[in-house]
Amino acid sequence: MMNKLIMALAAAFFAVSCGVQANPDDVKKELAKKFPDLKVERVTKTTYGGLYEVFTGTEIFYADQKASFVITGDLIDTGTRANVSQSRLSKLTAIKFDELPLQNAIKFVRGDGSRRMAIFEDPLCGFCKKFEADIATLNNVTAYVFLYPILAQDSHVKSKNIWCAKDRGTAWQDWMLRNTPPAAAAEDCKTPLEENVALGQRLRVNGTPVTFFEDGERLTGALPLERFEEKLKSADRPDPPAAAPAKK
């Protein structure tokens, strides 16, 4: 596998060094010929071995200028050890945080609440339960939990019961952290669950948990707590410039 990858990259580099050029539209057309069912949103020339980045809306892969080969998996910059693919995917799938309907989420504030994040979670998701136990130790955060019942019918039932509880935050944590099920909701209790599912689908949230940060970027899965702390720091908004003193 590694030998094939090296040969493919060498061929792409040789083509570029010989002056053979293409543009992203040409690559997109070639991909359409060879993969007619593939939805390609964007093709971008990279600085790595003449490769082209292909973005499908949910994932990234790479192709040469004639789409004669494709490479799947993460692209790692050996100089910086950075995961180029993950960084690019985070930026390409970023959202506008302030446009989220935060009134449809359960709000938790810890410490001064200065660092905001929005999390899509299914109450039947085992990874989400582990994730909740981890993030409960974070300080100075405001977390907006969007109930996102996509795993089973009982996901919807439990989500409704939690949303309709007298204290939604307590009902959520009782279930996720202590496995105490919420009381049954009144039949006529209104919830934003359908709106949340529609929102998640628009944002291409295909599993849980998915966390969005203030810079609009996302992290998928119950990743180590250190990774979330790192992302929270990098997503902090810069302090606004001090107002100029009024002229007398």
Phi, psi and omega per residue, in radians:
M1 nan -0.792 -3.124
M2 -1.142 -0.689 3.118
N3 -1.098 -0.695 3.121
K4 -1.126 -0.703 3.134
L5 -1.113 -0.771 3.139
I6 -1.091 -0.731 3.133
M7 -1.127 -0.693 -3.140
A8 -1.144 -0.771 3.128
L9 -1.143 -0.670 3.119
A10 -1.126 -0.696 3.122
A11 -1.125 -0.732 3.131
A12 -1.127 -0.747 3.141
F13 -1.128 -0.688 3.134
F14 -1.101 -0.724 -3.134
A15 -1.092 -0.734 3.141
V16 -1.172 -0.745 -3.089
S17 -1.154 -0.415 3.136
C18 -1.545 0.081 3.063
G19 1.548 0.125 3.105
V20 -1.394 2.032 -3.046
Q21 -2.112 2.694 3.043
A22 -2.484 2.980 3.053
N23 -2.134 2.870 -3.076
P24 -0.981 -0.609 3.130
D25 -1.120 -0.658 3.105
D26 -1.108 -0.745 3.134
V27 -1.112 -0.719 3.138
K28 -1.091 -0.700 3.116
K29 -1.142 -0.725 3.123
E30 -1.114 -0.699 3.115
L31 -1.136 -0.657 3.130
A32 -1.115 -0.609 3.110
K33 -1.177 -0.731 -3.021
K34 -1.545 -0.452 3.123
F35 -2.306 1.260 -3.043
P36 -1.051 -0.404 -3.131
D37 -1.583 -0.068 -3.092
L38 -1.459 2.224 3.087
K39 -1.603 1.978 3.136
V40 -1.919 2.118 -3.138
E41 -1.544 -0.617 -3.047
R42 -2.736 2.457 3.026
V43 -2.138 2.275 -3.070
T44 -2.316 2.360 3.081
K45 -1.250 2.294 3.098
T46 -1.719 3.046 3.062
T47 -1.734 0.256 -3.068
Y48 -1.942 1.800 2.976
G49 0.982 0.503 3.121
G50 1.299 0.245 -3.133
L51 -1.374 2.704 3.044
Y52 -2.002 2.294 3.091
E53 -1.446 2.250 3.134
V54 -1.998 2.108 -3.106
F55 -1.916 2.158 -3.098
T56 -1.728 0.005 -3.067
G57 1.859 -0.528 3.133
T58 -2.243 -0.282 -3.115
E59 -2.604 2.949 3.128
I60 -2.175 2.416 2.889
F61 -2.441 -3.135 -3.019
Y62 -2.239 2.614 3.134
A63 -2.495 2.798 3.002
D64 -1.478 3.137 -3.003
Q65 -1.189 -0.358 3.126
K66 -1.861 0.099 -3.078
A67 0.952 0.596 3.101
S68 -1.402 -0.289 2.994
F69 -2.614 2.708 3.031
V70 -2.236 2.655 3.121
I71 -2.191 2.161 3.088
T72 -1.841 2.800 -3.109
G73 1.842 3.073 -3.062
D74 -1.391 2.416 3.028
L75 -1.664 2.106 -3.101
I76 -1.915 2.249 3.040
D77 -1.405 1.973 -3.059
T78 -1.244 -0.337 3.111
G79 -1.286 -0.740 -3.095
T80 -1.830 -0.201 -3.048
R81 1.139 0.293 -3.127
A82 -1.404 2.510 3.036
N83 -1.462 1.670 -3.059
V84 -1.111 -0.719 -3.098
S85 -1.091 -0.822 -3.111
Q86 -1.132 -0.708 3.125
S87 -1.104 -0.768 -3.141
R88 -1.172 -0.723 -3.124
L89 -1.108 -0.669 3.111
S90 -1.068 -0.694 -3.126
K91 -1.302 -0.692 -3.095
L92 -1.237 -0.443 -3.139
T93 -1.818 0.243 -3.123
A94 -1.175 2.673 3.134
I95 -2.135 3.118 3.017
K96 -1.716 1.832 -3.015
F97 -0.971 -0.756 -3.057
D98 -1.224 -0.120 3.085
E99 -1.639 -0.035 3.082
L100 -1.200 2.454 3.090
P101 -1.368 1.345 -3.003
L102 -1.107 -0.323 3.099
Q103 -1.178 -0.259 3.138
N104 -1.643 0.182 -3.115
A105 -2.071 2.768 3.020
I106 -1.499 2.216 -3.028
K107 -1.754 2.287 3.050
F108 -2.165 2.323 3.108
V109 -2.130 2.208 3.087
R110 -2.166 2.375 -3.098
G111 1.092 -2.380 -3.117
D112 -1.466 -0.052 3.057
G113 1.139 0.331 -2.978
S114 -1.285 -0.387 -3.088
R115 -1.871 2.095 -3.029
R116 -1.809 2.533 3.018
M117 -2.640 2.646 3.116
A118 -2.097 2.326 -3.022
I119 -2.199 2.268 3.031
F120 -1.696 2.139 -3.069
E121 -2.455 2.497 3.026
D122 -1.771 2.301 -3.089
P123 -1.132 -0.264 3.102
L124 -1.701 0.069 -3.100
C125 -1.423 2.028 3.136
G126 -1.114 -0.666 3.103
F127 -1.103 -0.616 3.135
C128 -1.136 -0.658 3.135
K129 -1.133 -0.736 3.080
K130 -1.113 -0.724 -3.135
F131 -1.080 -0.762 3.140
E132 -1.063 -0.695 3.123
A133 -1.119 -0.630 -3.140
D134 -1.244 -0.877 -3.035
I135 -1.282 -0.228 3.068
A136 -1.097 -0.295 -3.139
T137 -1.615 -0.107 3.125
L138 -1.236 2.540 3.133
N139 -2.071 2.758 3.107
N140 0.987 0.850 3.114
V141 -2.301 2.665 2.913
T142 -2.053 2.046 -3.117
A143 -1.915 2.264 3.054
Y144 -1.887 1.966 -3.108
V145 -1.696 1.998 3.051
F146 -1.593 2.004 3.062
L147 -1.156 2.163 -2.981
Y148 -2.307 1.372 -3.028
P149 -1.386 1.700 -3.080
I150 -2.192 -0.122 -3.015
L151 -1.520 -0.645 -3.075
A152 -2.840 2.957 3.111
Q153 -1.066 -0.644 3.138
D154 -1.144 -0.406 3.050
S155 -1.044 -0.747 -3.137
H156 -1.193 -0.720 -3.128
V157 -1.089 -0.844 -3.114
K158 -1.174 -0.655 3.110
S159 -1.093 -0.740 3.114
K160 -1.121 -0.780 -3.137
N161 -1.068 -0.689 3.130
I162 -1.198 -0.797 -3.118
W163 -1.106 -0.627 -3.066
C164 -1.531 -0.004 3.115
A165 -1.177 2.713 3.124
K166 -1.045 -0.703 3.083
D167 -2.134 1.687 -3.056
R168 -1.069 -0.734 -3.109
G169 -1.072 -0.783 3.125
T170 -1.148 -0.745 3.140
A171 -1.068 -0.712 3.118
W172 -1.120 -0.836 -3.108
Q173 -1.238 -0.598 3.070
D174 -1.029 -0.718 -3.122
W175 -1.311 -0.828 -3.017
M176 -1.317 -0.604 -3.066
L177 -1.759 -0.494 -3.040
R178 -2.130 0.028 3.096
N179 1.027 0.515 3.089
T180 -1.675 1.971 -3.060
P181 -1.190 2.575 3.122
P182 -1.304 2.729 3.079
A183 -1.187 2.690 -3.137
A184 -1.110 2.421 -3.126
A185 -1.464 2.722 3.036
A186 -1.116 2.524 -3.078
E187 -1.015 -0.628 -3.042
D188 -1.610 0.191 -3.137
C189 -1.225 2.254 -3.141
K190 -1.551 2.440 -3.139
T191 -2.328 2.825 3.059
P192 -1.667 0.348 -2.990
L193 -1.081 -0.725 3.119
E194 -1.135 -0.680 3.092
E195 -1.114 -0.716 -3.141
N196 -1.107 -0.732 3.126
V197 -1.136 -0.744 3.112
A198 -1.107 -0.700 3.107
L199 -1.106 -0.820 3.140
G200 -1.055 -0.659 3.118
Q201 -1.158 -0.699 3.102
R202 -1.118 -0.616 -3.128
L203 -1.523 0.054 3.119
R204 1.051 0.796 3.022
V205 -1.545 1.759 -3.013
N206 -1.734 -0.056 3.107
G207 -2.778 3.110 -3.137
T208 -2.355 2.668 -0.066
P209 -1.432 2.658 2.985
V210 -2.237 2.255 -3.082
T211 -2.016 2.285 3.038
F212 -1.897 2.442 -3.123
F213 -1.912 3.033 -3.028
E214 -1.098 -0.432 3.092
D215 -1.438 0.048 3.091
G216 1.572 -0.191 -3.118
E217 -1.393 2.782 -3.066
R218 -2.147 2.733 2.923
L219 -2.201 2.375 -3.106
T220 -1.900 2.283 3.063
G221 1.735 2.974 3.124
A222 -1.539 1.291 -3.097
L223 -1.350 2.889 -3.132
P224 -0.991 2.563 -3.092
L225 -1.006 -0.617 3.137
E226 -1.051 -0.601 3.130
R227 -1.166 -0.656 3.130
F228 -1.246 -0.684 3.080
E229 -1.072 -0.746 3.122
E230 -1.063 -0.767 -3.119
K231 -1.224 -0.673 3.102
L232 -1.036 -0.705 3.133
K233 -1.168 -0.763 -3.097
S234 -1.265 -0.396 -3.109
A235 -1.565 -0.101 -3.137
D236 -1.006 2.390 3.074
R237 -1.314 2.452 3.086
P238 -1.164 2.610 3.108
D239 -1.102 2.429 3.122
P240 -1.135 2.585 -3.140
P241 -1.087 2.531 3.139
A242 -1.143 2.474 3.141
A243 -1.181 2.466 3.127
A244 -1.206 2.488 3.133
P245 -1.100 2.478 -3.137
A246 -1.148 2.396 3.104
K247 -1.310 2.404 3.126
K248 -1.588 nan nan
